[in-house]
Amino acid sequence: RESNVSHYTMGISISFQNDTKCAFEVTIRLRGAGIAVASAVVKPGDTFTQTDNGISASMTYNAVLEDLTSPLIFTGKKYETRKWCCKVTAPAVKGTKHYKVSELTAGPPTGISQLSKSSKNTKQDAAQSGRSVGEGSVGTKSFHELETSLMKNVKLEGDYWSGQEIGVTALANRALTAESTFKGFASCVAADVEIQKKRANALSKTVDIGSGECGSMQRVCDDFSKIRAADSKAAEDFANDLLKKHRELTKRAKEMALLKANTLTPVQIINAEINKERDTCLKEFTAYRKLKEDTDVKGKNAGDPYICLRKYAEASKKLTHAQAKYSPLVIAAAKRIQEDDAKRARQLQSFLLELISSQKAYHLQCLQRTESMIKAVESINAESDFQTFHKELAWVGPVDGSRVKDIDFLPSPLGLVFRNRLVIKVVSGFQAESKGVQPGWHILAINGTTSPADHKTTEDLLRRLIKAGKKTISIRFGKCLGGGEPFYRQLPPERDTKVVAALLRNERVHKGPLQYYSTGLMGGWMDGLGLVTQAGYLHFFKTKFDATPILSINLKASVANTVTPAQEFEITETLSGVFTTSSRSHQFKLKAHGSKWMGVISPFLIQSGGANNTRPSPPAVDNGTTPAPQPQRGSARCLFFLFFLVYRVLFCRFFF
């Protein structure tokens, strides 16, 4: 849509060239409505141009030029800058109409011409009528000159007190700046205190490092733990030192706040009183001028201007009295702030030097510990550490008197210094020395329980046992003899498989090939291995290598029958439940006659006294099939119980 924008751009411009030495604020307004079209501050030598955006061809506008450099002018009600209101016209066709600021401001400002109009008219009317204009008309100075002189004096006073207000505000800001500076450093130091406290807390919680290491690596881990502990202590001390400095800074900030309140508050009170009297003077002088204009120009009798002028004179006396008290106070305040400012600068300088010096010392100590840690890390020797580790494991092997020793201690300090399970020092004068414990031994067990892997847990355990003091403390040590094969090259002791085989034969009564009839989904005859044990069980294994049988039958709760053909036999096992008993039948088949198997299992069956409660075998069936199972006594009872449960469930659902 750039084409549409360019279509409506007419190129009508008005330009203002500032060829003076003053800065002007140029405002282009619509005539009648007073709406501002454009506004800009034009410095000496600059040009302000407004193109379109409210500028139309052949239109006439009001250009208000406000002098921002010259002193303020009293216009009868308030002090204002000098302003010129000029008519400017835009070009009729595309182009720029140029105006020079010097030409537009050649005449008197609008405010001054209106200000002196009533005075001049009054003087002229009085001269024409021949009446007196007061004592002010006598002498060399006319009333207009006296009025102008008084206005200049008011203007000078306004400039003076404006400057004084700026100066007093600067003094107050100086004290506020000092207070803010101290508070800023205090907040930074407070943040550093929190950081150092957190650092000290984090360093103090360092876990046990390298509990399973040995040799140079163990030394590095120990040094690292010590350095972190030292860093924690240094950070805590540094935090405490910073906390003292924070309190000092907070105290200095409060002192600067009190300085502002005690020194500048009286000055500000007098300044407020002076501003009040100045406002009164301005009010009375404005009332005097209005009555003067109404009386002399308009012929109204609204009051006597003399009374207003007298009130103005009385307010001027009060203003002079307040001004007399102001000067000593502001001089003393400025002197006090100057002295305290120099004092606080020296205090802040000393404080910063102490702070930076303490930070330097703290960081230098950290750097020294870091350098020592670097040297310790560089000294790590992996090969030597592994050799040390290898020697410490020389006790591993057959548990005999040459490598393992049990020692009983009284419930009192043992005198052992150990790392993990390794004894690294035996303290003279304690039990361990008298019992013959040697450095390099390992603590294998305490009171028959394997010792913990880390020395801290072991120390806590021994401390509790010593504190209990009920019985002796038995410790098993593994002695380091050195030499021999390392543990990872030692073979385990051989097991006597013949003993296990003899035990298996002792538990077995008979075994042999057997076929079992499976009644499952893929049922049929299954080849396997049958085995009868002394406990009276018949186990059927699918292969001779299986550890778990497919089927196990308790022969002491079973009966057996031979069926036709002769190589088949059937075992009926009685199963006892919670509320009833049932039976389960199993069919087996041999390639040869099953008389041997019947002879083996018969002693365990019910009719042979294999169980406490004997029961006659079921009657044989003429056609050689499996005998029908006999009804059990618990069947009716079981059915009744099931019926009762169903009734209760249905009853509860119906009513609830």
C-alpha positions in Angstrom: 0.0 0.0 0.0 3.0 2.3 -0.4 1.5 3.6 -3.7 -1.7 4.8 -1.9 0.4 6.7 0.7 2.5 8.5 -1.9 -0.7 9.4 -3.7 -2.0 11.4 -0.8 1.4 13.1 -0.1 1.0 16.7 -1.3 4.5 18.1 -0.4 3.1 21.2 1.3 5.7 22.4 3.9 6.2 25.3 6.3 9.8 25.9 7.5 11.1 27.9 10.5 14.8 28.8 10.5 16.3 29.8 13.9 18.8 32.6 13.0 18.9 33.9 16.6 21.1 33.0 19.6 18.1 31.7 21.6 16.3 28.4 21.7 12.7 28.5 20.7 9.8 26.1 21.0 7.7 26.5 17.8 4.1 25.3 17.8 1.8 25.4 14.8 -1.8 25.7 15.7 -5.1 25.8 13.8 -6.7 29.2 14.0 -9.9 29.4 16.0 -9.7 25.8 17.4 -6.3 26.2 18.9 -5.4 22.6 18.1 -1.7 22.0 17.8 -0.6 20.5 14.4 3.1 20.2 15.2 5.6 21.3 17.8 9.4 21.2 18.1 12.3 22.8 20.0 14.5 24.6 17.5 18.1 25.3 18.7 20.2 28.2 17.3 21.2 27.5 13.7 18.6 24.6 13.3 15.5 24.5 11.0 12.1 23.0 11.8 10.1 21.9 8.8 6.6 20.4 8.9 5.4 18.7 5.7 1.7 17.7 5.2 0.3 15.9 8.3 -2.1 18.8 9.0 -0.5 21.4 6.6 -2.7 22.2 3.7 -2.2 24.4 0.7 -3.0 28.2 1.2 -4.1 27.6 4.9 -3.3 30.2 7.5 -2.0 29.0 10.9 -1.0 30.6 14.2 2.7 30.0 15.0 3.5 30.4 18.7 7.2 31.0 19.3 8.3 30.6 23.0 11.7 31.8 24.1 13.3 29.1 26.2 16.5 31.0 26.9 15.6 34.5 28.2 14.5 35.0 31.9 10.8 34.8 32.9 8.5 37.8 32.6 5.8 38.6 35.1 2.5 39.0 33.2 0.3 40.1 36.1 -0.7 36.7 37.4 2.4 34.5 37.1 5.9 34.3 35.6 6.0 33.2 32.0 8.4 32.9 29.2 8.3 35.4 26.3 6.0 34.3 23.6 5.1 35.6 20.1 2.0 34.6 18.3 2.3 35.1 14.5 0.3 34.3 11.4 1.9 31.9 8.9 0.5 30.7 5.6 1.2 27.5 3.8 2.2 27.6 0.0 -0.6 27.3 -2.5 1.3 24.5 -4.5 3.8 21.8 -3.7 6.8 23.4 -2.0 8.0 25.0 1.2 7.3 28.4 2.7 10.3 29.7 4.7 10.1 31.9 7.8 12.9 33.3 9.9 12.5 33.4 13.6 14.3 36.8 13.9 11.6 38.3 11.6 8.7 36.7 13.5 10.1 37.9 16.9 11.0 41.4 15.8 8.0 43.0 17.6 7.4 42.9 21.4 6.2 39.7 23.0 2.5 39.4 23.5 2.7 39.3 27.3 4.8 42.6 27.7 2.5 44.7 25.4 -0.6 43.7 27.4 1.3 44.1 30.7 2.1 47.8 30.4 -1.0 48.8 28.5 -3.0 49.8 31.6 -0.1 51.8 33.1 0.4 53.8 29.9 -3.3 54.5 29.5 -3.6 55.6 33.1 -0.7 58.0 32.8 -2.0 59.5 29.5 -5.6 59.9 30.9 -4.3 61.5 34.0 -2.1 64.0 32.0 -5.1 64.9 29.8 -7.5 65.5 32.7 -5.0 67.3 34.8 -5.6 65.3 37.9 -2.9 64.1 40.2 -1.5 60.6 39.8 0.0 60.4 43.3 3.4 61.1 44.7 5.0 58.6 42.3 4.4 61.1 39.5 6.6 63.7 41.2 10.3 63.5 40.4 12.3 61.9 37.7 10.6 58.5 37.8 7.1 58.0 36.5 4.7 55.5 37.8 5.4 53.2 34.9 9.1 53.2 35.7 8.4 52.5 39.4 6.2 49.6 38.4 8.7 48.3 36.0 11.5 48.6 38.6 9.3 46.7 41.1 8.6 43.9 38.6 12.3 43.6 37.9 12.9 43.3 41.6 10.3 40.5 41.9 11.8 38.8 38.9 15.3 38.9 40.4 14.0 37.5 43.7 12.2 34.7 41.8 15.4 33.8 40.0 17.4 34.0 43.3 15.0 31.7 45.2 14.7 29.3 42.3 18.5 28.9 42.4 18.4 28.6 46.2 15.8 25.8 46.0 18.0 24.0 43.4 21.0 24.4 45.7 19.2 23.1 48.8 17.8 20.2 46.8 21.3 19.4 45.6 22.6 19.4 49.2 19.7 17.1 50.2 20.5 14.9 47.2 24.1 14.8 48.3 23.1 13.4 51.7 20.7 11.0 50.0 23.4 9.9 47.6 25.7 9.1 50.5 23.0 7.2 52.2 22.2 5.3 49.0 25.8 4.5 48.4 26.2 3.0 51.9 23.0 1.0 51.5 24.1 -0.2 48.0 27.4 -1.5 49.4 25.6 -3.0 52.4 23.2 -4.9 50.1 26.2 -6.2 48.1 28.0 -7.3 51.2 24.8 -9.0 52.5 24.5 -10.9 49.2 28.2 -12.0 49.7 27.4 -13.1 53.2 24.6 -15.4 52.0 26.9 -16.8 49.2 29.7 -17.6 51.6 27.3 -19.1 54.2 25.8 -21.4 51.5 29.3 -22.2 50.3 30.5 -23.1 53.8 27.4 -25.2 54.4 27.8 -27.0 51.1 31.5 -27.7 51.7 30.8 -29.0 55.2 28.5 -31.6 53.8 31.2 -33.3 51.7 30.6 -37.1 51.7 33.4 -39.5 52.4 35.5 -39.7 49.3 37.6 -42.6 48.2 36.7 -45.0 51.1 37.8 -47.9 49.0 41.0 -46.4 47.5 44.5 -47.1 48.5 48.0 -45.7 48.0 48.4 -42.3 46.2 44.7 -42.2 45.2 43.7 -42.5 48.9 46.1 -39.7 49.8 44.6 -37.5 47.1 41.1 -38.2 48.4 42.1 -37.5 52.0 43.8 -34.2 50.9 40.7 -33.3 48.9 38.5 -33.8 51.9 40.8 -31.8 54.1 41.0 -28.9 51.6 37.2 -28.8 51.3 37.0 -28.7 55.1 39.5 -25.9 55.2 37.5 -24.1 52.5 34.4 -24.5 54.5 36.1 -23.0 57.6 37.6 -20.1 55.5 34.2 -19.3 53.9 32.5 -19.3 57.3 35.1 -16.9 58.7 34.9 -14.7 55.7 31.1 -14.6 56.0 31.4 -13.5 59.6 33.8 -10.8 58.7 31.5 -9.6 55.9 28.6 -9.6 58.4 30.5 -7.1 60.6 31.2 -4.9 57.6 27.5 -5.1 56.7 26.5 -3.8 60.1 29.0 -1.0 59.9 27.7 0.1 56.4 24.1 0.0 57.7 25.1 2.2 60.6 26.8 4.7 58.3 23.7 4.8 56.1 21.5 5.7 59.1 24.0 8.4 60.1 23.7 10.0 56.6 19.9 9.9 56.9 20.0 11.6 60.2 22.4 14.2 58.8 19.9 15.1 56.1 17.1 15.3 58.7 19.0 17.3 61.3 20.8 19.7 58.9 18.5 20.3 56.0 15.1 20.1 57.7 15.4 23.6 59.3 16.5 25.0 56.0 13.6 23.5 54.2 11.2 24.8 56.8 12.5 28.4 56.3 12.5 27.9 52.6 8.8 26.9 52.7 8.1 30.0 54.8 9.8 32.2 52.3 7.9 30.6 49.4 4.7 31.2 51.3 5.5 34.9 51.8 6.6 35.3 48.2 3.2 33.8 47.1 1.5 36.3 49.4 3.5 39.2 47.9 2.6 38.1 44.4 -1.1 37.7 45.3 -1.3 41.2 46.9 0.7 42.8 44.0 -1.6 41.2 41.5 -4.7 42.4 43.4 -3.2 45.9 43.5 -2.6 46.0 39.7 -6.2 44.7 39.1 -7.8 47.4 41.3 -5.5 50.0 39.7 -6.7 49.0 36.3 -10.3 48.9 37.3 -10.1 52.3 39.0 -8.0 54.3 36.6 -8.9 52.7 33.3 -12.4 51.3 33.6 -13.6 53.9 36.2 -14.9 51.2 38.5 -14.9 51.8 42.3 -14.0 48.2 43.4 -11.7 49.2 46.2 -8.6 51.2 47.1 -5.4 50.0 45.5 -3.5 51.5 48.4 -4.7 48.9 50.8 -3.5 46.1 48.5 -0.2 47.8 48.1 0.1 48.2 51.9 -0.6 44.5 52.4 2.1 43.8 49.8 4.5 46.0 51.8 3.7 44.1 55.0 4.3 40.7 53.3 7.6 42.1 52.0 8.7 42.8 55.5 7.9 39.3 56.6 9.7 38.0 53.6 12.8 40.1 54.4 12.7 38.7 58.0 12.5 35.1 56.8 15.3 35.7 54.3 17.5 37.1 57.1 17.1 33.8 59.0 17.6 31.7 55.9 21.2 32.7 55.0 22.9 31.5 58.3 21.0 28.2 58.3 21.9 27.4 54.7 25.5 28.3 55.2 25.8 26.1 58.3 24.0 23.3 56.5 26.3 23.5 53.5 29.4 23.5 55.8 28.1 20.5 57.8 27.3 18.5 54.7 30.7 19.3 53.2 32.5 18.1 56.3 30.4 15.0 56.7 30.7 14.3 53.0 34.5 14.3 53.3 34.3 12.2 56.4 32.0 9.6 54.8 34.3 9.5 51.7 37.3 8.7 53.9 35.2 6.1 55.8 34.0 4.5 52.6 37.5 4.5 51.3 38.9 2.7 54.4 36.0 0.3 54.3 36.5 -0.7 50.7 40.3 -1.1 51.2 39.6 -3.5 54.1 36.9 -5.3 52.2 39.1 -5.8 49.1 42.1 -6.8 51.2 40.1 -9.5 53.1 38.7 -10.7 49.8 42.3 -10.9 48.4 43.5 -12.8 51.4 40.6 -15.2 51.2 41.1 -15.9 47.5 44.9 -16.2 47.9 44.3 -18.9 50.5 41.9 -20.7 48.2 44.4 -20.4 45.4 47.2 -21.9 47.6 45.0 -24.9 48.6 44.0 -25.3 45.0 47.7 -25.4 43.9 48.5 -28.0 46.6 45.6 -30.1 45.4 46.9 -29.9 41.8 50.3 -31.2 43.0 48.6 -34.0 44.9 46.5 -35.0 41.8 49.6 -35.0 39.6 51.3 -37.5 42.0 48.7 -40.2 41.4 50.5 -43.5 40.5 47.9 -46.1 39.2 50.4 -48.9 39.0 51.7 -48.4 42.5 48.2 -48.2 43.9 47.2 -51.5 42.3 50.2 -53.2 43.8 49.3 -51.9 47.2 45.8 -53.1 46.6 47.1 -56.5 45.5 49.2 -56.8 48.7 46.3 -55.9 50.9 44.3 -58.9 49.5 47.0 -61.5 50.4 44.9 -62.9 53.2 42.3 -64.1 50.7 42.5 -67.9 50.4 41.9 -71.0 52.5 40.5 -70.2 55.9 43.2 -71.6 58.2 45.2 -70.6 61.1 48.0 -69.2 58.9 45.7 -66.5 57.3 42.8 -66.0 59.7 42.9 -65.2 63.5 40.1 -64.7 66.0 40.8 -62.4 68.9 38.5 -61.5 71.8 38.6 -57.9 73.1 37.2 -56.4 76.3 34.5 -53.7 75.9 37.0 -50.9 76.1 39.0 -48.8 73.5 40.8 -51.2 71.2 43.5 -48.9 69.9 42.9 -49.7 66.2 43.1 -47.2 63.3 41.7 -48.6 60.1 40.4 -47.6 56.7 37.5 -49.6 55.5 38.5 -53.1 56.6 42.3 -52.5 56.6 44.1 -51.8 59.8 46.6 -49.0 59.1 47.9 -48.4 62.6 48.0 -50.0 66.0 48.0 -47.5 68.9 50.6 -48.2 71.6 49.2 -49.0 75.1 45.8 -50.4 74.0 44.4 -53.9 73.7 45.2 -54.4 70.0 49.0 -54.1 70.7 48.9 -56.6 73.6 46.8 -59.0 71.4 49.3 -58.9 68.6 47.3 -57.2 65.9 49.5 -56.0 63.1 49.0 -53.2 60.5 47.9 -54.6 57.2 45.4 -57.1 58.7 41.8 -57.0 57.6 38.7 -56.9 59.9 36.7 -59.8 58.4 33.9 -60.2 61.0 32.7 -58.7 64.3 30.9 -61.1 66.7 30.4 -63.5 63.8 28.9 -60.9 61.4 30.7 -59.8 58.3 32.2 -56.4 59.0 30.8 -53.3 57.1 32.7 -52.2 54.0 33.3 -48.6 55.2 35.3 -47.7 58.3 32.8 -45.2 59.6 30.1 -47.8 59.9 32.6 -50.2 61.6 33.6 -47.4 64.0 30.0 -46.8 65.0 29.4 -50.5 65.5 32.5 -50.9 67.7 31.5 -47.8 69.7 28.0 -49.2 70.4 29.5 -52.5 71.5 32.0 -50.8 73.8 29.3 -48.6 75.2 27.0 -51.6 75.9 29.8 -53.4 77.8 27.9 -56.6 78.2 30.4 -59.2 76.8 33.6 -59.5 74.9 34.0 -58.3 71.3 35.2 -61.1 69.0 36.9 -59.9 65.9 38.2 -62.1 63.1 41.2 -60.8 61.3 42.6 -61.8 57.9 46.4 -61.7 58.0 48.5 -60.4 55.2 51.4 -62.8 54.7 52.4 -61.7 51.2 53.5 -63.9 48.3 51.4 -66.7 46.8 48.9 -66.6 44.0 46.5 -63.7 43.9 42.9 -64.6 44.8 41.6 -64.3 41.3 44.0 -67.1 40.2 43.1 -69.5 43.0 40.8 -72.4 42.1 37.8 -73.3 44.3 38.1 -76.5 46.4 36.9 -79.6 44.6 33.5 -81.1 45.6 33.1 -84.8 46.4 30.4 -85.9 43.9 30.6 -89.5 45.1 29.1 -88.6 48.5 26.1 -86.9 46.8 25.6 -90.0 44.5 25.7 -92.3 47.6 23.1 -90.2 49.3 20.8 -90.3 46.3 21.1 -94.1 46.1 20.3 -94.3 49.8 17.1 -92.4 49.3 16.1 -94.3 46.2 14.2 -97.7 46.5 13.7 -98.5 42.8 13.9 -96.8 39.4 13.2 -97.9 35.8 11.6 -97.0 32.5 8.0 -96.3 32.8 5.1 -94.9 30.7 2.5 -92.5 32.0 -0.9 -91.8 30.4 -1.5 -88.1 30.2 -5.2 -87.0 30.1 -4.5 -83.4 28.9 -5.4 -81.8 25.6 -2.5 -83.6 23.9 -3.0 -86.7 26.0 -1.5 -90.1 25.4 1.2 -92.4 26.6 4.4 -90.6 27.6 7.8 -92.3 28.0 9.9 -91.4 31.1 11.7 -92.6 34.2 9.8 -93.8 37.3 11.4 -93.6 40.7 10.2 -94.7 44.2 11.8 -93.1 47.3 12.0 -94.3 50.9 9.5 -91.6 51.9 6.8 -93.5 49.9 6.6 -91.3 46.8 6.5 -92.3 43.2 8.1 -89.7 40.9 7.8 -89.7 37.1 10.6 -87.8 35.2 10.4 -87.1 31.5 14.2 -87.7 31.3 16.8 -88.9 33.7 18.5 -85.5 33.7 15.4 -83.6 35.0 15.6 -82.2 38.5 11.9 -81.7 38.9 9.4 -84.5 38.2 6.3 -84.2 36.1 4.2 -86.1 38.5 4.6 -87.0 42.2 2.3 -89.6 43.9 2.0 -90.2 47.7 1.8 -93.9 47.8 0.8 -94.0 51.5 -2.5 -92.3 50.5 -3.1 -94.5 47.4 -4.3 -97.9 46.2 -3.1 -99.8 43.1 -4.7 -102.3 40.8 -3.3 -104.3 37.9 -5.3 -103.9 34.8 -5.4 -105.8 31.5 -3.0 -106.3 29.8 -0.7 -107.4 32.6 2.0 -104.7 31.9 -0.4 -101.9 32.9 -1.3 -100.9 36.4 -3.3 -98.0 37.9 -2.8 -96.0 41.1 -5.7 -94.2 42.7 -4.5 -91.4 45.1 -6.7 -89.9 47.7 -6.5 -86.1 48.0 -7.7 -84.4 51.2 -9.2 -80.9 51.0 -10.5 -78.4 53.6 -14.1 -79.5 53.4 -14.0 -82.7 51.4 -11.8 -85.4 50.0 -11.4 -86.6 46.4 -9.5 -89.2 44.4 -7.3 -89.1 41.4 -6.3 -92.0 39.2 -3.0 -92.5 37.2 -2.3 -95.2 34.6 1.2 -96.5 34.0 2.5 -99.1 31.6 5.7 -101.2 31.3 7.2 -102.9 28.3 7.5 -106.0 30.5 5.2 -107.2 33.2 4.5 -104.8 36.0 4.8 -107.4 38.8 8.1 -106.0 40.0 6.8 -102.5 40.2 3.8 -103.8 42.2 6.1 -105.5 44.5 8.0 -102.3 45.1 5.1 -100.0 45.7 2.8 -102.5 47.5 4.5 -101.9 51.0 3.6 -98.2 50.8 0.0 -98.6 49.8 -3.0 -98.2 52.2 -3.9 -101.9 52.4 -0.3 -102.7 53.3 -0.2 -100.3 56.3 1.5 -97.5 54.4 -0.8 -95.0 56.1 -2.3 -94.7 59.5 -5.9 -95.0 58.3 -6.2 -98.1 56.2 -9.0 -98.6 53.7 -10.1 -101.6 51.7 -9.2 -101.5 48.1 -12.1 -100.8 45.7 -13.8 -103.9 44.1 -12.3 -105.0 40.8 -14.4 -104.5 37.7 -15.1 -107.6 35.6 -14.3 -106.0 32.3 -10.9 -104.8 33.5 -11.7 -101.1 33.4 -10.9 -98.6 36.2 -13.1 -99.1 39.2 -15.8 -96.5 39.7 -14.9 -94.0 42.4 -16.8 -94.5 45.7 -18.9 -91.6 46.9 -17.2 -89.6 49.6 -18.8 -88.7 52.9 -18.0 -85.0 52.6 -19.8 -84.5 49.3 -23.2 -83.8 50.7 -21.7 -81.5 53.3 -19.8 -79.6 50.6 -22.9 -79.2 48.5 -24.8 -77.8 51.4 -22.1 -75.3 52.2 -21.9 -74.1 48.6 -25.7 -73.7 48.5 -25.6 -71.7 51.7 -23.0 -69.3 50.2 -25.0 -68.8 47.0 -28.1 -68.1 49.1 -26.3 -65.5 51.2 -24.9 -63.7 48.2 -28.2 -63.5 46.4 -29.9 -62.4 49.7 -27.5 -59.5 50.2 -27.7 -58.3 46.6 -31.6 -58.2 46.8 -31.8 -56.2 50.0 -28.8 -54.0 49.7 
